[in-house]
Amino acid sequence: MSMNTTDTASAATATATAAVPAWYELALCAQTGPGFFFPEPGSSLRDAKRLCGACEGRKPCLDYALANDERFGVWGGLSEAERQALRRRP
């Protein structure tokens, strides 16, 4: 069975749309580029964390990151190391 390019693109879009969590529509990060929340190693996370602090989706974003073991980037206002420390708490 073969699919033409249009069918393939439509299927990919449908899959991507279905995979987007509900809180993401409220999230301020949806209005910025991914480089802002996934900076180069050693770069400052201050601006990303500040934006997260003002975001209505911060708590569900953090819950999502913890539930899905997101290991990179700023999620819910926390860095990788901060999320890892949170997971270790009893």
C-alpha positions, 0 to 999 in steps of 0.5 A, spaced: 500 500 500 502 506 498 500 513 500 501 520 496 505 525 499 498 529 501 496 523 505 502 522 508 502 530 510 495 529 513 496 523 517 502 526 520 499 533 522 493 529 525 498 525 529 501 531 531 495 534 533 492 528 537 499 528 541 499 536 543 497 536 551 490 540 552 494 545 557 499 547 551 494 551 548 494 556 554 502 555 554 506 561 553 512 557 550 507 555 544 508 562 542 516 562 542 521 558 539 524 551 542 531 554 543 528 558 548 526 552 553 532 548 550 538 552 550 545 550 549 549 547 555 551 552 559 546 558 557 542 561 562 535 559 563 533 565 567 528 568 561 525 561 560 524 560 567 521 567 568 516 566 562 514 559 565 513 563 572 507 567 568 504 562 565 497 559 566 500 552 564 506 551 568 503 546 573 500 541 568 506 542 564 511 540 570 506 534 571 507 532 564 514 533 564 515 529 570 510 523 568 513 523 561 520 523 564 522 529 560 530 530 561 531 536 557 529 543 557 525 547 561 518 544 563 514 547 568 519 552 570 524 547 572 531 545 569 533 538 568 537 538 575 531 541 578 526 536 576 531 530 577 531 533 584 524 533 585 523 526 583 528 523 588 524 526 594 520 521 598 
